[in-house]
């Protein structure tokens, strides 16, 4: 193959069919429609510090590989926390920003980061893709290049190319052939099972009715309410609701059956909602919000409704989002996630490499310790 690399500033510059034909784009966040909606509705760009710099590899006229890549002027919305690295650069009189990241904005979901056509030499193409990304980083003069939440196969390729690997932890659920939610709970210890049933009962006793809908089924008024819930959570926590109502409505129409909404109503009026996305195998919890507090409603909408959905639809995995040790008692187990890092400055490269060695050992101990506190019966 005679590979030629190109950087584009808008995903619309590449044909959607060609992009979606690359292996790994079956995950909803990596599809052309999702990435295009982010750009089309100003959810990324200069205002938010996510400037699209997508990398393409062509063999002749054919697109054979790509990466969703962004020039970043901050670390917001990445969920791989490098604020301390940026501060160390600042104290040394160096600029940490801009930097380059490969990943999906605001989406800490593990997935493919080296998107490669299924019928080419994957190893050679992956190396060429990584080398092209590093060459571009050097040409720009950025401090660093980061792959966020790569799947294990991509992590191994990145490590083999000399990238520094960082290990983090999330909490994921896996389907072991459960018939229904009650069958799932039968595998819990008695105390944990009773606690979940009590939490769900209290939601019902509050007069809450629950609905599961697809995004394309929501009316304009319902979407306005769901988006208000989403935005209210960021307002309460002091963050930014970067994803617009137009973005959510767009992906619902362009990705039918992939946006899943869990809606809580009281007296016929919506009071809370959770937004998820799905693919053929997994459900991904993304956002939630409420108009008023109800005991245990967060657990019901963000976890139990999703678990019920996965079991009923035969999905194999539920990734409810970043962080949260409280998920363990509900059956979400500690799961390693990764990022990969190229650091331009030699001394900072050595310092960060040393830090990551120590951090990785601590993270492995943390995951192992948490794994001893599952809610499941012994030997399950």
C-alpha positions as CSV (number, residue, x, y, z in Angstrom):
1,X,0.0,0.0,0.0
2,X,1.1,3.6,-0.7
3,X,-0.5,5.3,2.3
4,X,-1.1,9.1,2.3
5,X,-2.1,11.0,5.4
6,X,-4.5,13.9,5.5
7,X,-5.8,16.2,8.3
8,X,-9.3,17.5,8.0
9,X,-11.0,20.2,10.1
10,X,-14.5,18.9,9.7
11,X,-15.8,15.4,9.6
12,X,-18.2,16.3,6.8
13,X,-15.1,16.4,4.5
14,X,-15.1,12.6,4.4
15,X,-17.9,10.5,3.0
16,X,-20.0,9.1,5.8
17,X,-20.2,5.6,4.1
18,X,-16.4,5.5,3.8
19,X,-15.9,6.5,7.4
20,X,-18.5,4.0,8.8
21,X,-17.0,1.2,6.7
22,X,-13.9,1.2,8.9
23,X,-13.7,-1.4,11.7
24,X,-14.7,-0.1,15.1
25,X,-17.3,2.4,14.0
26,X,-20.2,0.3,15.1
27,X,-20.1,2.0,18.5
28,X,-22.5,4.9,18.4
29,X,-20.0,7.5,19.4
30,X,-17.6,6.6,16.6
31,X,-20.1,6.8,13.8
32,X,-19.9,9.6,11.3
33,X,-23.4,10.9,12.3
34,X,-22.5,11.3,16.0
35,X,-19.2,13.1,15.2
36,X,-20.8,15.3,12.6
37,X,-23.6,16.3,14.9
38,X,-21.1,17.4,17.5
39,X,-19.5,19.7,14.9
40,X,-22.8,20.7,13.1
41,X,-24.4,21.9,16.4
42,X,-21.3,23.7,17.8
43,X,-20.8,21.2,20.7
44,X,-17.1,21.3,19.8
45,X,-15.0,24.0,18.3
46,X,-13.0,27.0,19.6
47,X,-15.6,27.9,22.2
48,X,-15.1,24.6,24.0
49,X,-11.5,24.0,23.2
50,X,-12.1,21.0,20.9
51,X,-10.9,21.8,17.4
52,X,-11.4,18.9,15.0
53,X,-8.2,17.7,13.4
54,X,-9.3,14.2,12.2
55,X,-6.5,12.1,10.7
56,X,-7.2,10.1,7.5
57,X,-5.1,7.5,5.7
58,X,-5.8,6.8,2.1
59,X,-4.4,4.1,-0.2
60,X,-4.9,5.8,-3.5
61,X,-8.4,7.1,-3.4
62,X,-9.6,4.6,-0.8
63,X,-10.0,5.5,2.9
64,X,-8.3,2.7,4.8
65,X,-7.8,4.2,8.3
66,X,-8.8,7.2,10.4
67,X,-8.8,8.6,13.9
68,X,-11.2,11.1,15.5
69,X,-8.6,13.7,16.6
70,X,-8.9,17.1,18.2
71,X,-6.5,20.0,19.0
72,X,-7.2,20.9,22.7
73,X,-6.7,24.1,24.5
74,X,-7.8,22.7,27.8
75,X,-8.5,19.3,29.4
76,X,-12.2,19.7,29.9
77,X,-14.5,16.9,28.8
78,X,-11.7,14.2,28.6
79,X,-12.2,12.3,31.9
80,X,-8.5,11.3,31.8
81,X,-7.2,13.8,34.3
82,X,-4.0,15.5,33.4
83,X,-4.5,18.9,35.1
84,X,-1.5,18.2,37.3
85,X,0.7,17.6,34.2
86,X,-0.5,21.0,32.8
87,X,0.3,22.7,36.1
88,X,3.8,21.1,36.2
89,X,4.4,22.5,32.7
90,X,3.2,25.9,33.8
91,X,5.6,26.0,36.8
92,X,8.4,25.1,34.5
93,X,7.6,28.0,32.2
94,X,6.4,25.6,29.4
95,X,3.1,25.5,27.6
96,X,1.1,22.3,28.0
97,X,-1.7,23.6,25.7
98,X,-2.4,23.1,22.9
99,X,-2.2,19.4,22.8
100,X,-3.7,16.7,20.6
101,X,-6.2,14.1,21.7
102,X,-7.7,11.1,19.9
103,X,-11.1,10.1,21.3
104,X,-14.7,11.2,21.4
105,X,-15.5,14.5,23.2
106,X,-17.2,14.2,26.6
107,X,-17.4,10.5,26.2
108,X,-15.3,8.3,28.6
109,X,-16.3,5.0,26.8
110,X,-13.7,2.5,25.8
111,X,-13.7,1.8,22.1
112,X,-11.7,1.6,18.9
113,X,-9.3,4.5,18.4
114,X,-7.5,3.1,15.4
115,X,-10.2,2.8,12.8
116,X,-8.9,0.5,10.1
117,X,-10.5,-1.1,7.1
118,X,-11.2,-4.8,7.9
119,X,-9.5,-6.2,4.8
120,X,-6.0,-4.5,5.0
121,X,-2.9,-5.4,7.0
122,X,-4.0,-4.2,10.4
123,X,-0.6,-4.2,12.1
124,X,1.2,-2.2,9.3
125,X,-1.7,0.2,8.9
126,X,-2.0,0.8,12.7
127,X,1.7,1.6,12.8
128,X,1.4,4.0,9.9
129,X,-1.6,5.7,11.5
130,X,0.3,6.2,14.8
131,X,3.4,7.4,13.0
132,X,1.3,9.9,11.0
133,X,-0.3,11.2,14.2
134,X,3.1,11.7,15.9
135,X,4.5,13.4,12.8
136,X,1.5,15.8,12.8
137,X,2.0,16.5,16.5
138,X,5.7,17.4,15.9
139,X,4.8,19.6,12.9
140,X,2.3,21.5,15.1
141,X,4.8,21.8,17.9
142,X,2.2,20.6,20.5
143,X,3.3,19.4,23.9
144,X,1.7,16.0,23.7
145,X,-0.6,13.6,22.0
146,X,-3.1,11.4,23.9
147,X,-5.3,8.5,23.0
148,X,-8.3,8.4,25.4
149,X,-10.1,5.1,26.3
150,X,-8.7,2.8,23.6
151,X,-9.9,-0.7,23.5
152,X,-7.4,-3.4,24.6
153,X,-6.3,-4.3,21.1
154,X,-5.5,-0.6,20.3
155,X,-3.8,-0.2,23.7
156,X,-1.4,-3.1,22.9
157,X,-0.5,-1.6,19.5
158,X,0.1,1.8,21.0
159,X,2.2,0.3,23.8
160,X,4.3,-1.6,21.2
161,X,4.9,1.7,19.4
162,X,6.4,3.2,22.6
163,X,3.5,5.2,23.9
164,X,3.1,5.6,27.7
165,X,0.1,3.6,29.0
166,X,-2.0,4.9,31.8
167,X,-4.5,2.7,33.7
168,X,-7.7,4.0,35.2
169,X,-10.8,2.3,36.6
170,X,-14.5,2.3,35.8
171,X,-17.4,0.0,36.8
172,X,-19.1,-2.1,34.2
173,X,-21.8,-4.8,34.2
174,X,-21.7,-8.0,32.2
175,X,-24.7,-10.2,31.3
176,X,-24.3,-13.8,32.4
177,X,-27.5,-15.0,30.7
178,X,-30.0,-13.5,33.2
179,X,-33.6,-14.2,32.4
180,X,-35.0,-11.1,34.0
181,X,-34.1,-8.6,36.8
182,X,-35.3,-10.9,39.6
183,X,-33.1,-13.7,38.2
184,X,-30.2,-11.3,38.3
185,X,-30.9,-10.4,41.9
186,X,-31.0,-14.1,42.9
187,X,-27.3,-14.2,42.5
188,X,-26.8,-11.4,45.1
189,X,-26.2,-12.0,48.8
190,X,-29.4,-11.6,50.8
191,X,-28.5,-8.2,52.3
192,X,-27.6,-6.7,48.9
193,X,-30.7,-8.1,47.2
194,X,-33.0,-6.7,49.9
195,X,-31.4,-3.3,49.7
196,X,-32.0,-3.0,45.9
197,X,-35.5,-4.2,46.2
198,X,-36.1,-1.6,49.0
199,X,-34.6,1.1,46.8
200,X,-36.9,0.2,43.9
201,X,-39.9,-0.1,46.1
202,X,-39.4,3.4,47.5
203,X,-39.4,4.9,44.0
204,X,-42.8,3.3,43.3
205,X,-44.1,4.5,46.6
206,X,-43.2,8.0,45.6
207,X,-45.8,7.7,42.8
208,X,-43.2,7.5,40.1
209,X,-44.0,5.9,36.8
210,X,-41.1,4.8,34.5
211,X,-40.9,4.7,30.8
212,X,-38.3,3.4,28.3
213,X,-38.3,5.2,25.0
214,X,-36.1,5.7,22.0
215,X,-34.9,9.1,21.1
216,X,-36.8,9.3,17.8
217,X,-40.1,8.5,19.7
218,X,-39.8,11.7,21.9
219,X,-41.9,14.7,21.0
220,X,-40.4,18.1,20.8
221,X,-41.7,19.0,24.3
222,X,-40.3,15.8,25.8
223,X,-36.9,16.4,24.3
224,X,-37.0,20.0,25.7
225,X,-37.7,18.5,29.1
226,X,-35.0,15.8,28.8
227,X,-32.4,18.4,27.7
228,X,-33.4,20.7,30.6
229,X,-32.8,17.8,33.0
230,X,-29.4,17.2,31.4
231,X,-28.4,20.9,31.6
232,X,-29.6,21.2,35.2
233,X,-27.1,18.6,36.4
234,X,-24.2,20.6,35.0
235,X,-25.6,23.8,36.4
236,X,-25.9,22.2,39.9
237,X,-22.3,20.8,39.7
238,X,-20.8,24.0,38.2
239,X,-20.0,22.5,34.8
240,X,-21.0,23.3,31.2
241,X,-23.8,21.6,29.3
242,X,-21.9,21.5,26.0
243,X,-24.4,19.2,24.2
244,X,-27.3,21.1,22.7
245,X,-30.9,20.1,22.3
246,X,-30.4,20.2,18.5
247,X,-27.5,17.7,18.9
248,X,-29.6,15.2,20.8
249,X,-32.5,15.5,18.4
250,X,-30.2,15.2,15.4
251,X,-28.5,11.9,16.6
252,X,-31.9,10.5,17.6
253,X,-33.1,10.9,14.0
254,X,-29.8,9.9,12.3
255,X,-29.1,7.0,14.7
256,X,-32.6,5.5,15.3
257,X,-32.8,2.8,17.9
258,X,-29.4,3.9,19.4
259,X,-30.5,6.7,21.8
260,X,-32.4,5.3,24.7
261,X,-34.3,7.5,27.2
262,X,-35.4,6.4,30.6
263,X,-38.2,8.8,31.7
264,X,-39.6,9.2,35.2
265,X,-43.1,10.7,35.5
266,X,-45.3,11.7,38.4
267,X,-49.0,12.6,37.9
268,X,-48.3,12.4,34.2
269,X,-45.5,15.0,34.3
270,X,-41.8,14.1,33.6
271,X,-39.7,14.8,36.7
272,X,-36.4,13.2,35.7
273,X,-34.7,11.4,32.8
274,X,-31.6,9.6,31.8
275,X,-30.0,9.5,28.4
276,X,-28.2,6.4,27.2
277,X,-26.8,5.1,23.8
278,X,-26.5,1.6,22.6
279,X,-25.0,-0.6,19.9
280,X,-25.5,-4.3,19.1
281,X,-23.8,-5.5,22.3
282,X,-23.6,-2.7,24.9
283,X,-25.6,0.1,26.6
284,X,-23.8,3.3,27.6
285,X,-25.1,5.5,30.3
286,X,-24.4,9.1,29.5
287,X,-26.4,11.8,31.3
288,X,-29.2,12.3,33.8
289,X,-31.1,15.1,35.6
290,X,-34.2,15.8,37.6
291,X,-36.6,18.6,38.5
292,X,-36.8,17.6,42.2
293,X,-35.3,15.0,44.5
294,X,-36.9,11.6,45.0
295,X,-35.2,9.0,47.2
296,X,-33.3,6.5,45.1
297,X,-34.5,7.8,41.8
298,X,-31.0,8.3,40.5
299,X,-30.2,4.7,41.1
300,X,-33.4,3.6,39.4
301,X,-33.0,5.7,36.3
302,X,-29.2,5.5,35.8
303,X,-28.7,1.8,36.9
304,X,-31.7,-0.4,37.4
305,X,-33.6,0.7,34.3
306,X,-30.5,0.2,32.2
307,X,-29.9,-3.2,33.7
308,X,-33.5,-4.2,33.0
309,X,-33.1,-2.9,29.4
310,X,-29.9,-4.9,28.8
311,X,-31.4,-8.1,30.2
312,X,-34.6,-7.8,28.2
313,X,-32.8,-6.9,24.9
314,X,-29.9,-9.4,25.3
315,X,-27.2,-6.8,25.6
316,X,-23.9,-8.2,27.0
317,X,-22.5,-5.1,28.7
318,X,-23.6,-1.9,30.5
319,X,-21.1,0.9,30.8
320,X,-22.8,3.5,33.0
321,X,-20.1,6.1,32.8
322,X,-17.0,7.3,34.7
323,X,-16.3,6.9,38.4
324,X,-18.5,5.8,41.2
325,X,-17.6,3.1,43.7
326,X,-21.3,3.0,44.8
327,X,-21.9,1.1,41.5
328,X,-20.2,-2.0,42.9
329,X,-23.1,-2.9,45.3
330,X,-25.4,-2.9,42.3
331,X,-23.4,-5.4,40.3
332,X,-21.0,-3.1,38.3
333,X,-17.5,-4.5,38.8
334,X,-14.2,-2.6,38.7
335,X,-12.8,-2.6,35.2
336,X,-9.5,-1.3,33.9
337,X,-9.6,1.4,31.3
338,X,-6.6,3.0,29.5
339,X,-5.1,5.9,27.8
340,X,-1.9,6.3,25.8
341,X,0.4,9.3,25.8
342,X,3.2,10.7,23.6
343,X,5.1,13.5,25.4
344,X,7.3,15.7,23.3
345,X,9.6,17.1,26.0
346,X,12.3,14.5,26.9
347,X,12.5,15.3,30.6
348,X,8.7,15.4,31.1
349,X,8.5,12.2,29.2
350,X,10.8,10.5,31.7
351,X,9.1,12.1,34.7
352,X,5.6,11.1,33.5
353,X,6.8,7.6,32.6
354,X,8.1,7.2,36.2
355,X,4.8,8.6,37.6
356,X,2.7,6.2,35.5
357,X,4.7,3.1,36.6
358,X,3.9,4.0,40.3
359,X,0.3,5.0,39.5
360,X,-0.3,1.8,37.5
361,X,0.8,-0.4,40.5
362,X,-1.5,1.5,42.8
363,X,-4.4,1.3,40.4
364,X,-4.0,-2.4,39.9
365,X,-4.1,-2.9,43.7
366,X,-7.2,-0.6,43.9
367,X,-9.0,-2.7,41.3
368,X,-8.0,-6.0,43.0
369,X,-9.2,-4.7,46.4
370,X,-12.5,-3.5,45.1
371,X,-13.1,-6.8,43.3
372,X,-13.2,-8.4,46.7
373,X,-16.4,-6.5,47.6
374,X,-18.9,-7.5,45.0
375,X,-22.6,-8.0,45.9
376,X,-22.6,-11.5,44.5
377,X,-22.8,-14.7,46.4
378,X,-19.5,-16.4,47.1
379,X,-18.0,-18.4,44.2
380,X,-20.3,-16.8,41.6
